[in-house]
Amino acid sequence: MKTLLVHYTPRNERSNTKQLVDAFRSGIKNSEIEELNLSQDVPDLFLEENLAAYIQRNYLGQDLTPRQKKSIAKMDRMTEQLKSADVVVVAYPMYNFSMPASVKAWFDSVMLKGQTWDVRDGKYVGLMKDKKALVLVASGGFYGKEPMMSWEHALSLGKAEFQFMGYSDVRGVLAEGMNAGDENKLAVLKKTVGEVQKISQEWYQRK
Ligand SMILES: Cc1cc2nc3c(=O)[nH]c(=O)nc-3n(C[C@H](O)[C@H](O)[C@H](O)COP(=O)(O)O)c2cc1C
């Protein structure tokens, strides 16, 4: 059994998001743990050369030159790492109502056709069956009700990406209102850390 912790918490010890990751990590039992720090090991963006290589190989089934293979090697490495894990946790703050660019680049890197999803009989199919995914997000504001609810694209997008890849159990926890005063922050962190601990207890209790 393998657990992959993917995190983008560039504020390190000051990070609210990090508290959620630490809460999950402390509940892991009988599992190898691998970590990917997206503020140090930054995924590639799709640019001219690697996008052409991706389409040529994954959509058209054509061979790549060594140079083309190299252009897409980091994406392949991150995809293999994700495929090797039974449980994946992705943790990041909300930036501008969505996920930080490094996290989006990671999703773009691992959502490779023929690897984590595919098209079969004209339908999209997720290939990551019987696996679990948890998305952990901290935000400065509140998104529990309208009008702000429809501005929330951080947690909702992360969960949608895992659902698209076919994960059978996709959960999410949002620590909201981190910039709405210390009292609120402490109360929300206490509650959400408890929610995260509950999920890790549930996922590892019989392993
Ligand atoms: C560049 C940047 C953009 C942000 N954008 C938003 C935003 O759109 N909505 C929001 O509610 N909070 C926003 N925040 C606040 C963070 O989500 C919040 O402070 C969070 O706790 C930061 O996570 P961290 O403590 O793990 O660093 C932003 C913070 C930064 C630094």
PDBQT file of the ligand as one rigid body, heavy atoms in Angstrom, charges set to zero:
ROOT
HETATM    1  C1  LIG A 301      -1.575  34.991  -3.974  1.00  0.00    +0.000 C 
HETATM    2  C2  LIG A 301      -2.749  34.749  -3.049  1.00  0.00    +0.000 A 
HETATM    3  C3  LIG A 301      -4.033  34.720  -3.560  1.00  0.00    +0.000 A 
HETATM    4  C4  LIG A 301      -5.118  34.473  -2.723  1.00  0.00    +0.000 A 
HETATM    5  N1  LIG A 301      -6.372  34.426  -3.251  1.00  0.00    +0.000 NA
HETATM    6  C5  LIG A 301      -7.424  34.155  -2.436  1.00  0.00    +0.000 A 
HETATM    7  C6  LIG A 301      -8.752  34.059  -2.973  1.00  0.00    +0.000 A 
HETATM    8  O1  LIG A 301      -9.007  34.216  -4.143  1.00  0.00    +0.000 OA
HETATM    9  N2  LIG A 301      -9.762  33.785  -2.119  1.00  0.00    +0.000 N 
HETATM   10  C7  LIG A 301      -9.553  33.581  -0.774  1.00  0.00    +0.000 A 
HETATM   11  O2  LIG A 301     -10.535  33.302  -0.061  1.00  0.00    +0.000 OA
HETATM   12  N3  LIG A 301      -8.325  33.649  -0.251  1.00  0.00    +0.000 NA
HETATM   13  C8  LIG A 301      -7.254  33.927  -1.049  1.00  0.00    +0.000 A 
HETATM   14  N4  LIG A 301      -5.985  33.987  -0.520  1.00  0.00    +0.000 N 
HETATM   15  C9  LIG A 301      -5.805  33.709   0.912  1.00  0.00    +0.000 C 
HETATM   16  C10 LIG A 301      -5.290  32.314   1.158  1.00  0.00    +0.000 C 
HETATM   17  O3  LIG A 301      -6.077  31.332   0.513  1.00  0.00    +0.000 OA
HETATM   18  C11 LIG A 301      -5.267  32.022   2.663  1.00  0.00    +0.000 C 
HETATM   19  O4  LIG A 301      -4.523  33.012   3.320  1.00  0.00    +0.000 OA
HETATM   20  C12 LIG A 301      -4.693  30.653   2.964  1.00  0.00    +0.000 C 
HETATM   21  O5  LIG A 301      -4.742  30.413   4.345  1.00  0.00    +0.000 OA
HETATM   22  C13 LIG A 301      -3.247  30.562   2.523  1.00  0.00    +0.000 C 
HETATM   23  O6  LIG A 301      -2.818  29.229   2.721  1.00  0.00    +0.000 OA
HETATM   24  P1  LIG A 301      -1.502  28.908   3.566  1.00  0.00    +0.000 P 
HETATM   25  O7  LIG A 301      -1.773  29.412   4.953  1.00  0.00    +0.000 OA
HETATM   26  O8  LIG A 301      -1.402  27.436   3.488  1.00  0.00    +0.000 OA
HETATM   27  O9  LIG A 301      -0.356  29.639   2.921  1.00  0.00    +0.000 OA
HETATM   28  C14 LIG A 301      -4.909  34.259  -1.334  1.00  0.00    +0.000 A 
HETATM   29  C15 LIG A 301      -3.586  34.307  -0.831  1.00  0.00    +0.000 A 
HETATM   30  C16 LIG A 301      -2.525  34.547  -1.670  1.00  0.00    +0.000 A 
HETATM   31  C17 LIG A 301      -1.134  34.576  -1.103  1.00  0.00    +0.000 C 
ENDROOT
TORSDOF 0
